[in-house]
């Protein structure tokens, strides 16, 4: 569930930060798209993708430790 939650937090940050006028990655993305700052938008997308991939990698590595039924197949 952790991987799913982090993905939703990244996706929902744009809406939440814009509605509540809080500074953050979502507002930065909206501002960069508004002024067509392509390198910044690319950097934000790469950063968000890297965070998503790393969190899912951590989940995949930790899951066999938490559930002994998951592991090496004989």
mmJSON file of the N, C-alpha and C atoms, coordinates in Angstrom:
{"data_MODEL":{"atom_site":{
"group_PDB":["ATOM","ATOM","ATOM","ATOM","ATOM","ATOM","ATOM","ATOM","ATOM","ATOM","ATOM","ATOM","ATOM","ATOM","ATOM","ATOM","ATOM","ATOM","ATOM","ATOM","ATOM","ATOM","ATOM","ATOM","ATOM","ATOM","ATOM","ATOM","ATOM","ATOM","ATOM","ATOM","ATOM","ATOM","ATOM","ATOM","ATOM","ATOM","ATOM","ATOM","ATOM","ATOM","ATOM","ATOM","ATOM","ATOM","ATOM","ATOM","ATOM","ATOM","ATOM","ATOM","ATOM","ATOM","ATOM","ATOM","ATOM","ATOM","ATOM","ATOM","ATOM","ATOM","ATOM","ATOM","ATOM","ATOM","ATOM","ATOM","ATOM","ATOM","ATOM","ATOM","ATOM","ATOM","ATOM","ATOM","ATOM","ATOM","ATOM","ATOM","ATOM","ATOM","ATOM","ATOM","ATOM","ATOM","ATOM","ATOM","ATOM","ATOM","ATOM","ATOM","ATOM","ATOM","ATOM","ATOM","ATOM","ATOM","ATOM","ATOM","ATOM","ATOM","ATOM","ATOM","ATOM","ATOM","ATOM","ATOM","ATOM","ATOM","ATOM","ATOM","ATOM","ATOM","ATOM","ATOM","ATOM","ATOM","ATOM","ATOM","ATOM","ATOM","ATOM","ATOM","ATOM","ATOM","ATOM","ATOM","ATOM","ATOM","ATOM","ATOM","ATOM","ATOM","ATOM","ATOM","ATOM","ATOM","ATOM","ATOM","ATOM","ATOM","ATOM","ATOM","ATOM","ATOM","ATOM","ATOM","ATOM","ATOM","ATOM","ATOM","ATOM","ATOM","ATOM","ATOM","ATOM","ATOM","ATOM","ATOM","ATOM","ATOM","ATOM","ATOM","ATOM","ATOM","ATOM","ATOM","ATOM","ATOM","ATOM","ATOM","ATOM","ATOM","ATOM","ATOM","ATOM","ATOM","ATOM","ATOM","ATOM","ATOM","ATOM","ATOM","ATOM","ATOM","ATOM","ATOM","ATOM","ATOM","ATOM","ATOM","ATOM","ATOM","ATOM","ATOM","ATOM","ATOM","ATOM","ATOM","ATOM","ATOM","ATOM","ATOM","ATOM","ATOM","ATOM","ATOM","ATOM","ATOM","ATOM","ATOM","ATOM","ATOM","ATOM","ATOM","ATOM","ATOM","ATOM","ATOM","ATOM","ATOM"],
"id":[1,2,3,4,5,6,7,8,9,10,11,12,13,14,15,16,17,18,19,20,21,22,23,24,25,26,27,28,29,30,31,32,33,34,35,36,37,38,39,40,41,42,43,44,45,46,47,48,49,50,51,52,53,54,55,56,57,58,59,60,61,62,63,64,65,66,67,68,69,70,71,72,73,74,75,76,77,78,79,80,81,82,83,84,85,86,87,88,89,90,91,92,93,94,95,96,97,98,99,100,101,102,103,104,105,106,107,108,109,110,111,112,113,114,115,116,117,118,119,120,121,122,123,124,125,126,127,128,129,130,131,132,133,134,135,136,137,138,139,140,141,142,143,144,145,146,147,148,149,150,151,152,153,154,155,156,157,158,159,160,161,162,163,164,165,166,167,168,169,170,171,172,173,174,175,176,177,178,179,180,181,182,183,184,185,186,187,188,189,190,191,192,193,194,195,196,197,198,199,200,201,202,203,204,205,206,207,208,209,210,211,212,213,214,215,216,217,218,219,220,221,222],
"type_symbol":["N","C","C","N","C","C","N","C","C","N","C","C","N","C","C","N","C","C","N","C","C","N","C","C","N","C","C","N","C","C","N","C","C","N","C","C","N","C","C","N","C","C","N","C","C","N","C","C","N","C","C","N","C","C","N","C","C","N","C","C","N","C","C","N","C","C","N","C","C","N","C","C","N","C","C","N","C","C","N","C","C","N","C","C","N","C","C","N","C","C","N","C","C","N","C","C","N","C","C","N","C","C","N","C","C","N","C","C","N","C","C","N","C","C","N","C","C","N","C","C","N","C","C","N","C","C","N","C","C","N","C","C","N","C","C","N","C","C","N","C","C","N","C","C","N","C","C","N","C","C","N","C","C","N","C","C","N","C","C","N","C","C","N","C","C","N","C","C","N","C","C","N","C","C","N","C","C","N","C","C","N","C","C","N","C","C","N","C","C","N","C","C","N","C","C","N","C","C","N","C","C","N","C","C","N","C","C","N","C","C","N","C","C","N","C","C","N","C","C","N","C","C"],
"label_atom_id":["N","CA","C","N","CA","C","N","CA","C","N","CA","C","N","CA","C","N","CA","C","N","CA","C","N","CA","C","N","CA","C","N","CA","C","N","CA","C","N","CA","C","N","CA","C","N","CA","C","N","CA","C","N","CA","C","N","CA","C","N","CA","C","N","CA","C","N","CA","C","N","CA","C","N","CA","C","N","CA","C","N","CA","C","N","CA","C","N","CA","C","N","CA","C","N","CA","C","N","CA","C","N","CA","C","N","CA","C","N","CA","C","N","CA","C","N","CA","C","N","CA","C","N","CA","C","N","CA","C","N","CA","C","N","CA","C","N","CA","C","N","CA","C","N","CA","C","N","CA","C","N","CA","C","N","CA","C","N","CA","C","N","CA","C","N","CA","C","N","CA","C","N","CA","C","N","CA","C","N","CA","C","N","CA","C","N","CA","C","N","CA","C","N","CA","C","N","CA","C","N","CA","C","N","CA","C","N","CA","C","N","CA","C","N","CA","C","N","CA","C","N","CA","C","N","CA","C","N","CA","C","N","CA","C","N","CA","C","N","CA","C","N","CA","C","N","CA","C","N","CA","C","N","CA","C","N","CA","C"],
"label_alt_id":[null,null,null,null,null,null,null,null,null,null,null,null,null,null,null,null,null,null,null,null,null,null,null,null,null,null,null,null,null,null,null,null,null,null,null,null,null,null,null,null,null,null,null,null,null,null,null,null,null,null,null,null,null,null,null,null,null,null,null,null,null,null,null,null,null,null,null,null,null,null,null,null,null,null,null,null,null,null,null,null,null,null,null,null,null,null,null,null,null,null,null,null,null,null,null,null,null,null,null,null,null,null,null,null,null,null,null,null,null,null,null,null,null,null,null,null,null,null,null,null,null,null,null,null,null,null,null,null,null,null,null,null,null,null,null,null,null,null,null,null,null,null,null,null,null,null,null,null,null,null,null,null,null,null,null,null,null,null,null,null,null,null,null,null,null,null,null,null,null,null,null,null,null,null,null,null,null,null,null,null,null,null,null,null,null,null,null,null,null,null,null,null,null,null,null,null,null,null,null,null,null,null,null,null,null,null,null,null,null,null,null,null,null,null,null,null,null,null,null,null,null,null],
"label_comp_id":["UNK","UNK","UNK","UNK","UNK","UNK","UNK","UNK","UNK","UNK","UNK","UNK","UNK","UNK","UNK","UNK","UNK","UNK","UNK","UNK","UNK","UNK","UNK","UNK","UNK","UNK","UNK","UNK","UNK","UNK","UNK","UNK","UNK","UNK","UNK","UNK","UNK","UNK","UNK","UNK","UNK","UNK","UNK","UNK","UNK","UNK","UNK","UNK","UNK","UNK","UNK","UNK","UNK","UNK","UNK","UNK","UNK","UNK","UNK","UNK","UNK","UNK","UNK","UNK","UNK","UNK","UNK","UNK","UNK","UNK","UNK","UNK","UNK","UNK","UNK","UNK","UNK","UNK","UNK","UNK","UNK","UNK","UNK","UNK","UNK","UNK","UNK","UNK","UNK","UNK","UNK","UNK","UNK","UNK","UNK","UNK","UNK","UNK","UNK","UNK","UNK","UNK","UNK","UNK","UNK","UNK","UNK","UNK","UNK","UNK","UNK","UNK","UNK","UNK","UNK","UNK","UNK","UNK","UNK","UNK","UNK","UNK","UNK","UNK","UNK","UNK","UNK","UNK","UNK","UNK","UNK","UNK","UNK","UNK","UNK","UNK","UNK","UNK","UNK","UNK","UNK","UNK","UNK","UNK","UNK","UNK","UNK","UNK","UNK","UNK","UNK","UNK","UNK","UNK","UNK","UNK","UNK","UNK","UNK","UNK","UNK","UNK","UNK","UNK","UNK","UNK","UNK","UNK","UNK","UNK","UNK","UNK","UNK","UNK","UNK","UNK","UNK","UNK","UNK","UNK","UNK","UNK","UNK","UNK","UNK","UNK","UNK","UNK","UNK","UNK","UNK","UNK","UNK","UNK","UNK","UNK","UNK","UNK","UNK","UNK","UNK","UNK","UNK","UNK","UNK","UNK","UNK","UNK","UNK","UNK","UNK","UNK","UNK","UNK","UNK","UNK","UNK","UNK","UNK","UNK","UNK","UNK"],
"label_asym_id":["A","A","A","A","A","A","A","A","A","A","A","A","A","A","A","A","A","A","A","A","A","A","A","A","A","A","A","A","A","A","A","A","A","A","A","A","A","A","A","A","A","A","A","A","A","A","A","A","A","A","A","A","A","A","A","A","A","A","A","A","A","A","A","A","A","A","A","A","A","A","A","A","A","A","A","A","A","A","A","A","A","A","A","A","A","A","A","A","A","A","A","A","A","A","A","A","A","A","A","A","A","A","A","A","A","A","A","A","A","A","A","A","A","A","A","A","A","A","A","A","A","A","A","A","A","A","A","A","A","A","A","A","A","A","A","A","A","A","A","A","A","A","A","A","A","A","A","A","A","A","A","A","A","A","A","A","A","A","A","A","A","A","A","A","A","A","A","A","A","A","A","A","A","A","A","A","A","A","A","A","A","A","A","A","A","A","A","A","A","A","A","A","A","A","A","A","A","A","A","A","A","A","A","A","A","A","A","A","A","A","A","A","A","A","A","A","A","A","A","A","A","A"],
"label_entity_id":["1","1","1","1","1","1","1","1","1","1","1","1","1","1","1","1","1","1","1","1","1","1","1","1","1","1","1","1","1","1","1","1","1","1","1","1","1","1","1","1","1","1","1","1","1","1","1","1","1","1","1","1","1","1","1","1","1","1","1","1","1","1","1","1","1","1","1","1","1","1","1","1","1","1","1","1","1","1","1","1","1","1","1","1","1","1","1","1","1","1","1","1","1","1","1","1","1","1","1","1","1","1","1","1","1","1","1","1","1","1","1","1","1","1","1","1","1","1","1","1","1","1","1","1","1","1","1","1","1","1","1","1","1","1","1","1","1","1","1","1","1","1","1","1","1","1","1","1","1","1","1","1","1","1","1","1","1","1","1","1","1","1","1","1","1","1","1","1","1","1","1","1","1","1","1","1","1","1","1","1","1","1","1","1","1","1","1","1","1","1","1","1","1","1","1","1","1","1","1","1","1","1","1","1","1","1","1","1","1","1","1","1","1","1","1","1","1","1","1","1","1","1"],
"label_seq_id":[1,1,1,2,2,2,3,3,3,4,4,4,5,5,5,6,6,6,7,7,7,8,8,8,9,9,9,10,10,10,11,11,11,12,12,12,13,13,13,14,14,14,15,15,15,16,16,16,17,17,17,18,18,18,19,19,19,20,20,20,21,21,21,22,22,22,23,23,23,24,24,24,25,25,25,26,26,26,27,27,27,28,28,28,29,29,29,30,30,30,31,31,31,32,32,32,33,33,33,34,34,34,35,35,35,36,36,36,37,37,37,38,38,38,39,39,39,40,40,40,41,41,41,42,42,42,43,43,43,44,44,44,45,45,45,46,46,46,47,47,47,48,48,48,49,49,49,50,50,50,51,51,51,52,52,52,53,53,53,54,54,54,55,55,55,56,56,56,57,57,57,58,58,58,59,59,59,60,60,60,61,61,61,62,62,62,63,63,63,64,64,64,65,65,65,66,66,66,67,67,67,68,68,68,69,69,69,70,70,70,71,71,71,72,72,72,73,73,73,74,74,74],
"pdbx_PDB_ins_code":[null,null,null,null,null,null,null,null,null,null,null,null,null,null,null,null,null,null,null,null,null,null,null,null,null,null,null,null,null,null,null,null,null,null,null,null,null,null,null,null,null,null,null,null,null,null,null,null,null,null,null,null,null,null,null,null,null,null,null,null,null,null,null,null,null,null,null,null,null,null,null,null,null,null,null,null,null,null,null,null,null,null,null,null,null,null,null,null,null,null,null,null,null,null,null,null,null,null,null,null,null,null,null,null,null,null,null,null,null,null,null,null,null,null,null,null,null,null,null,null,null,null,null,null,null,null,null,null,null,null,null,null,null,null,null,null,null,null,null,null,null,null,null,null,null,null,null,null,null,null,null,null,null,null,null,null,null,null,null,null,null,null,null,null,null,null,null,null,null,null,null,null,null,null,null,null,null,null,null,null,null,null,null,null,null,null,null,null,null,null,null,null,null,null,null,null,null,null,null,null,null,null,null,null,null,null,null,null,null,null,null,null,null,null,null,null,null,null,null,null,null,null],
"Cartn_x":[0.826,0.0,0.869,2.084,2.939,3.255,3.558,3.848,2.655,1.487,0.256,-0.003,0.2,-0.051,0.908,2.187,3.16,2.826,2.417,2.016,0.837,-0.125,-1.29,-0.924,0.002,0.432,1.126,1.971,2.642,1.636,0.687,-0.3,-1.256,-1.621,-2.576,-1.97,-0.641,-0.014,-0.324,-0.458,-0.749,-2.089,-3.099,-4.436,-4.485,-3.978,-4.054,-3.278,-2.07,-1.262,-1.856,-2.481,-3.099,-4.349,-5.176,-6.412,-6.111,-5.158,-4.869,-3.712,-3.242,-2.155,-0.956,-0.531,0.653,1.813,2.996,4.131,4.606,5.038,5.515,5.743,5.947,6.246,5.082,3.873,2.707,2.568,2.708,2.622,3.77,4.953,6.101,5.844,5.213,4.876,3.887,2.863,1.865,2.501,3.357,4.012,4.946,5.679,6.604,5.857,4.733,3.927,3.334,2.937,2.344,3.292,4.565,5.545,6.324,5.924,6.534,8.029,8.385,9.775,10.009,10.332,10.427,11.495,12.709,13.705,13.249,12.561,12.072,10.98,10.077,9.021,9.636,10.63,11.3,11.983,12.621,13.278,12.284,11.138,10.112,9.571,9.336,8.82,9.833,11.108,12.147,12.264,12.206,12.277,11.097,9.893,8.709,8.773,9.235,9.354,10.405,11.519,12.566,12.067,11.344,10.79,9.82,8.964,7.993,8.692,9.714,10.442,11.187,11.837,12.579,11.663,10.526,9.584,9.073,8.743,8.277,9.381,10.625,11.743,11.893,11.778,11.857,10.74,9.543,8.412,8.687,9.19,9.464,10.574,11.543,12.631,12.236,11.371,10.975,9.851,9.022,7.852,8.193,9.227,9.552,9.988,10.52,10.896,9.668,8.615,7.402,6.487,6.512,5.654,6.528,6.755,7.666,7.159,5.881,5.369,5.921,6.326,6.906,8.41,9.011,10.458,10.92,12.07,12.649,11.813,11.545,10.757,11.661,11.259,12.131,12.196],
"Cartn_y":[-1.2,0.0,1.263,1.162,2.339,2.894,2.03,2.483,3.193,2.658,3.248,4.617,4.721,5.97,7.062,6.722,7.726,8.215,7.315,7.721,8.677,8.401,9.289,10.626,10.611,11.876,12.76,12.163,12.943,13.491,12.678,13.11,14.151,14.017,14.928,16.209,16.291,17.494,18.731,18.576,19.729,20.352,19.538,20.035,20.616,19.899,20.341,21.629,21.701,22.904,24.107,23.883,24.988,25.48,24.564,24.951,25.674,25.174,25.759,26.751,27.126,28.085,27.818,26.577,26.172,25.987,26.473,26.278,24.82,24.323,22.957,22.518,21.238,20.685,20.864,20.753,20.918,22.333,23.31,24.713,25.07,24.531,24.771,24.214,23.063,22.464,23.331,23.787,24.637,25.933,26.527,27.774,27.538,26.431,26.129,25.863,25.182,24.945,26.264,27.121,28.402,29.305,29.296,30.13,29.325,28.101,27.197,27.009,26.769,26.489,24.985,24.567,23.149,22.417,22.962,22.233,21.988,22.964,22.783,21.72,21.739,20.724,19.337,19.223,17.936,17.486,18.412,18.069,17.595,18.253,17.861,16.481,16.224,14.918,13.819,14.073,13.074,12.839,13.912,13.763,12.953,13.281,12.555,11.089,10.827,9.442,8.691,9.358,8.711,8.387,9.305,9.044,7.866,7.851,6.771,5.43,5.393,4.144,3.691,4.603,4.229,3.721,4.354,3.886,2.492,2.27,0.949,-0.095,0.282,-0.64,-1.001,-0.003,-0.286,-1.222,-0.994,-1.862,-3.285,-3.421,-4.75,-5.46,-4.723,-5.342,-5.673,-4.882,-5.092,-6.118,-6.241,-7.114,-8.567,-9.17,-10.554,-10.69,-9.643,-9.699,-9.69,-9.014,-8.929,-10.134,-10.734,-11.881,-13.046,-14.021,-15.129,-16.019,-15.924,-16.733,-16.25,-14.992,-14.425,-14.601,-15.159,-15.35,-16.09,-16.691,-17.427,-18.648,-18.86,-20.005,-21.226,-22.343,-23.537,-24.173],
"Cartn_z":[0.0,0.0,0.0,0.537,0.617,-0.769,-1.723,-3.074,-3.697,-3.483,-4.016,-3.378,-2.08,-1.363,-1.817,-1.98,-2.415,-3.816,-4.696,-6.035,-6.014,-5.177,-5.069,-4.431,-3.48,-2.876,-3.899,-4.721,-5.76,-6.761,-7.166,-8.155,-7.574,-6.324,-5.706,-5.195,-5.168,-4.61,-5.436,-6.728,-7.586,-7.197,-7.062,-6.749,-5.342,-4.373,-2.978,-2.766,-3.317,-3.119,-3.849,-4.979,-5.702,-4.978,-4.497,-3.815,-2.508,-1.733,-0.429,-0.469,-1.643,-1.862,-0.95,-0.941,-0.184,-1.161,-0.8,-1.698,-1.644,-2.77,-2.824,-4.257,-4.428,-5.74,-6.711,-6.234,-7.096,-7.618,-6.749,-7.181,-8.092,-7.804,-8.664,-10.058,-10.128,-11.417,-12.175,-11.51,-12.159,-12.65,-11.843,-12.252,-13.435,-13.424,-14.515,-15.813,-15.734,-16.932,-17.424,-16.508,-16.878,-17.644,-17.28,-17.985,-19.022,-19.259,-20.242,-20.001,-18.756,-18.372,-18.521,-19.733,-20.064,-19.245,-19.062,-18.262,-16.818,-16.236,-14.871,-14.814,-15.781,-15.827,-16.002,-16.864,-17.058,-15.777,-15.072,-13.815,-12.765,-12.691,-11.72,-12.054,-13.332,-13.752,-13.453,-13.745,-13.463,-11.962,-11.166,-9.713,-9.179,-9.629,-9.16,-9.58,-10.796,-11.262,-10.448,-10.139,-9.341,-7.935,-7.324,-5.989,-6.046,-7.06,-7.199,-7.395,-8.234,-8.49,-7.24,-6.54,-5.339,-4.225,-4.044,-3.017,-3.377,-4.648,-5.044,-4.935,-5.201,-5.009,-3.54,-2.657,-1.22,-0.791,-1.287,-0.945,-1.423,-2.652,-3.19,-2.422,-1.915,-1.157,0.277,0.872,2.266,2.388,1.367,1.446,1.782,1.187,1.571,3.028,3.604,5.014,5.918,5.492,6.295,6.116,4.94,4.649,4.202,5.074,4.728,3.607,3.239,2.131,0.794,0.752,-0.458,-0.356,-1.371,-1.324,-2.559,-2.425,-3.549,-3.848,-5.131,-5.568,-5.663,-5.05,-5.082,-6.455],
"occupancy":[1.0,1.0,1.0,1.0,1.0,1.0,1.0,1.0,1.0,1.0,1.0,1.0,1.0,1.0,1.0,1.0,1.0,1.0,1.0,1.0,1.0,1.0,1.0,1.0,1.0,1.0,1.0,1.0,1.0,1.0,1.0,1.0,1.0,1.0,1.0,1.0,1.0,1.0,1.0,1.0,1.0,1.0,1.0,1.0,1.0,1.0,1.0,1.0,1.0,1.0,1.0,1.0,1.0,1.0,1.0,1.0,1.0,1.0,1.0,1.0,1.0,1.0,1.0,1.0,1.0,1.0,1.0,1.0,1.0,1.0,1.0,1.0,1.0,1.0,1.0,1.0,1.0,1.0,1.0,1.0,1.0,1.0,1.0,1.0,1.0,1.0,1.0,1.0,1.0,1.0,1.0,1.0,1.0,1.0,1.0,1.0,1.0,1.0,1.0,1.0,1.0,1.0,1.0,1.0,1.0,1.0,1.0,1.0,1.0,1.0,1.0,1.0,1.0,1.0,1.0,1.0,1.0,1.0,1.0,1.0,1.0,1.0,1.0,1.0,1.0,1.0,1.0,1.0,1.0,1.0,1.0,1.0,1.0,1.0,1.0,1.0,1.0,1.0,1.0,1.0,1.0,1.0,1.0,1.0,1.0,1.0,1.0,1.0,1.0,1.0,1.0,1.0,1.0,1.0,1.0,1.0,1.0,1.0,1.0,1.0,1.0,1.0,1.0,1.0,1.0,1.0,1.0,1.0,1.0,1.0,1.0,1.0,1.0,1.0,1.0,1.0,1.0,1.0,1.0,1.0,1.0,1.0,1.0,1.0,1.0,1.0,1.0,1.0,1.0,1.0,1.0,1.0,1.0,1.0,1.0,1.0,1.0,1.0,1.0,1.0,1.0,1.0,1.0,1.0,1.0,1.0,1.0,1.0,1.0,1.0,1.0,1.0,1.0,1.0,1.0,1.0,1.0,1.0,1.0,1.0,1.0,1.0],
"B_iso_or_equiv":[0.0,0.0,0.0,0.0,0.0,0.0,0.0,0.0,0.0,0.0,0.0,0.0,0.0,0.0,0.0,0.0,0.0,0.0,0.0,0.0,0.0,0.0,0.0,0.0,0.0,0.0,0.0,0.0,0.0,0.0,0.0,0.0,0.0,0.0,0.0,0.0,0.0,0.0,0.0,0.0,0.0,0.0,0.0,0.0,0.0,0.0,0.0,0.0,0.0,0.0,0.0,0.0,0.0,0.0,0.0,0.0,0.0,0.0,0.0,0.0,0.0,0.0,0.0,0.0,0.0,0.0,0.0,0.0,0.0,0.0,0.0,0.0,0.0,0.0,0.0,0.0,0.0,0.0,0.0,0.0,0.0,0.0,0.0,0.0,0.0,0.0,0.0,0.0,0.0,0.0,0.0,0.0,0.0,0.0,0.0,0.0,0.0,0.0,0.0,0.0,0.0,0.0,0.0,0.0,0.0,0.0,0.0,0.0,0.0,0.0,0.0,0.0,0.0,0.0,0.0,0.0,0.0,0.0,0.0,0.0,0.0,0.0,0.0,0.0,0.0,0.0,0.0,0.0,0.0,0.0,0.0,0.0,0.0,0.0,0.0,0.0,0.0,0.0,0.0,0.0,0.0,0.0,0.0,0.0,0.0,0.0,0.0,0.0,0.0,0.0,0.0,0.0,0.0,0.0,0.0,0.0,0.0,0.0,0.0,0.0,0.0,0.0,0.0,0.0,0.0,0.0,0.0,0.0,0.0,0.0,0.0,0.0,0.0,0.0,0.0,0.0,0.0,0.0,0.0,0.0,0.0,0.0,0.0,0.0,0.0,0.0,0.0,0.0,0.0,0.0,0.0,0.0,0.0,0.0,0.0,0.0,0.0,0.0,0.0,0.0,0.0,0.0,0.0,0.0,0.0,0.0,0.0,0.0,0.0,0.0,0.0,0.0,0.0,0.0,0.0,0.0,0.0,0.0,0.0,0.0,0.0,0.0],
"pdbx_formal_charge":[null,null,null,null,null,null,null,null,null,null,null,null,null,null,null,null,null,null,null,null,null,null,null,null,null,null,null,null,null,null,null,null,null,null,null,null,null,null,null,null,null,null,null,null,null,null,null,null,null,null,null,null,null,null,null,null,null,null,null,null,null,null,null,null,null,null,null,null,null,null,null,null,null,null,null,null,null,null,null,null,null,null,null,null,null,null,null,null,null,null,null,null,null,null,null,null,null,null,null,null,null,null,null,null,null,null,null,null,null,null,null,null,null,null,null,null,null,null,null,null,null,null,null,null,null,null,null,null,null,null,null,null,null,null,null,null,null,null,null,null,null,null,null,null,null,null,null,null,null,null,null,null,null,null,null,null,null,null,null,null,null,null,null,null,null,null,null,null,null,null,null,null,null,null,null,null,null,null,null,null,null,null,null,null,null,null,null,null,null,null,null,null,null,null,null,null,null,null,null,null,null,null,null,null,null,null,null,null,null,null,null,null,null,null,null,null,null,null,null,null,null,null],
"auth_seq_id":[1,1,1,2,2,2,3,3,3,4,4,4,5,5,5,6,6,6,7,7,7,8,8,8,9,9,9,10,10,10,11,11,11,12,12,12,13,13,13,14,14,14,15,15,15,16,16,16,17,17,17,18,18,18,19,19,19,20,20,20,21,21,21,22,22,22,23,23,23,24,24,24,25,25,25,26,26,26,27,27,27,28,28,28,29,29,29,30,30,30,31,31,31,32,32,32,33,33,33,34,34,34,35,35,35,36,36,36,37,37,37,38,38,38,39,39,39,40,40,40,41,41,41,42,42,42,43,43,43,44,44,44,45,45,45,46,46,46,47,47,47,48,48,48,49,49,49,50,50,50,51,51,51,52,52,52,53,53,53,54,54,54,55,55,55,56,56,56,57,57,57,58,58,58,59,59,59,60,60,60,61,61,61,62,62,62,63,63,63,64,64,64,65,65,65,66,66,66,67,67,67,68,68,68,69,69,69,70,70,70,71,71,71,72,72,72,73,73,73,74,74,74],
"auth_comp_id":["UNK","UNK","UNK","UNK","UNK","UNK","UNK","UNK","UNK","UNK","UNK","UNK","UNK","UNK","UNK","UNK","UNK","UNK","UNK","UNK","UNK","UNK","UNK","UNK","UNK","UNK","UNK","UNK","UNK","UNK","UNK","UNK","UNK","UNK","UNK","UNK","UNK","UNK","UNK","UNK","UNK","UNK","UNK","UNK","UNK","UNK","UNK","UNK","UNK","UNK","UNK","UNK","UNK","UNK","UNK","UNK","UNK","UNK","UNK","UNK","UNK","UNK","UNK","UNK","UNK","UNK","UNK","UNK","UNK","UNK","UNK","UNK","UNK","UNK","UNK","UNK","UNK","UNK","UNK","UNK","UNK","UNK","UNK","UNK","UNK","UNK","UNK","UNK","UNK","UNK","UNK","UNK","UNK","UNK","UNK","UNK","UNK","UNK","UNK","UNK","UNK","UNK","UNK","UNK","UNK","UNK","UNK","UNK","UNK","UNK","UNK","UNK","UNK","UNK","UNK","UNK","UNK","UNK","UNK","UNK","UNK","UNK","UNK","UNK","UNK","UNK","UNK","UNK","UNK","UNK","UNK","UNK","UNK","UNK","UNK","UNK","UNK","UNK","UNK","UNK","UNK","UNK","UNK","UNK","UNK","UNK","UNK","UNK","UNK","UNK","UNK","UNK","UNK","UNK","UNK","UNK","UNK","UNK","UNK","UNK","UNK","UNK","UNK","UNK","UNK","UNK","UNK","UNK","UNK","UNK","UNK","UNK","UNK","UNK","UNK","UNK","UNK","UNK","UNK","UNK","UNK","UNK","UNK","UNK","UNK","UNK","UNK","UNK","UNK","UNK","UNK","UNK","UNK","UNK","UNK","UNK","UNK","UNK","UNK","UNK","UNK","UNK","UNK","UNK","UNK","UNK","UNK","UNK","UNK","UNK","UNK","UNK","UNK","UNK","UNK","UNK","UNK","UNK","UNK","UNK","UNK","UNK"],
"auth_asym_id":["A","A","A","A","A","A","A","A","A","A","A","A","A","A","A","A","A","A","A","A","A","A","A","A","A","A","A","A","A","A","A","A","A","A","A","A","A","A","A","A","A","A","A","A","A","A","A","A","A","A","A","A","A","A","A","A","A","A","A","A","A","A","A","A","A","A","A","A","A","A","A","A","A","A","A","A","A","A","A","A","A","A","A","A","A","A","A","A","A","A","A","A","A","A","A","A","A","A","A","A","A","A","A","A","A","A","A","A","A","A","A","A","A","A","A","A","A","A","A","A","A","A","A","A","A","A","A","A","A","A","A","A","A","A","A","A","A","A","A","A","A","A","A","A","A","A","A","A","A","A","A","A","A","A","A","A","A","A","A","A","A","A","A","A","A","A","A","A","A","A","A","A","A","A","A","A","A","A","A","A","A","A","A","A","A","A","A","A","A","A","A","A","A","A","A","A","A","A","A","A","A","A","A","A","A","A","A","A","A","A","A","A","A","A","A","A","A","A","A","A","A","A"],
"auth_atom_id":["N","CA","C","N","CA","C","N","CA","C","N","CA","C","N","CA","C","N","CA","C","N","CA","C","N","CA","C","N","CA","C","N","CA","C","N","CA","C","N","CA","C","N","CA","C","N","CA","C","N","CA","C","N","CA","C","N","CA","C","N","CA","C","N","CA","C","N","CA","C","N","CA","C","N","CA","C","N","CA","C","N","CA","C","N","CA","C","N","CA","C","N","CA","C","N","CA","C","N","CA","C","N","CA","C","N","CA","C","N","CA","C","N","CA","C","N","CA","C","N","CA","C","N","CA","C","N","CA","C","N","CA","C","N","CA","C","N","CA","C","N","CA","C","N","CA","C","N","CA","C","N","CA","C","N","CA","C","N","CA","C","N","CA","C","N","CA","C","N","CA","C","N","CA","C","N","CA","C","N","CA","C","N","CA","C","N","CA","C","N","CA","C","N","CA","C","N","CA","C","N","CA","C","N","CA","C","N","CA","C","N","CA","C","N","CA","C","N","CA","C","N","CA","C","N","CA","C","N","CA","C","N","CA","C","N","CA","C","N","CA","C","N","CA","C","N","CA","C","N","CA","C","N","CA","C","N","CA","C"],
"pdbx_PDB_model_num":[1,1,1,1,1,1,1,1,1,1,1,1,1,1,1,1,1,1,1,1,1,1,1,1,1,1,1,1,1,1,1,1,1,1,1,1,1,1,1,1,1,1,1,1,1,1,1,1,1,1,1,1,1,1,1,1,1,1,1,1,1,1,1,1,1,1,1,1,1,1,1,1,1,1,1,1,1,1,1,1,1,1,1,1,1,1,1,1,1,1,1,1,1,1,1,1,1,1,1,1,1,1,1,1,1,1,1,1,1,1,1,1,1,1,1,1,1,1,1,1,1,1,1,1,1,1,1,1,1,1,1,1,1,1,1,1,1,1,1,1,1,1,1,1,1,1,1,1,1,1,1,1,1,1,1,1,1,1,1,1,1,1,1,1,1,1,1,1,1,1,1,1,1,1,1,1,1,1,1,1,1,1,1,1,1,1,1,1,1,1,1,1,1,1,1,1,1,1,1,1,1,1,1,1,1,1,1,1,1,1,1,1,1,1,1,1,1,1,1,1,1,1]
}}}
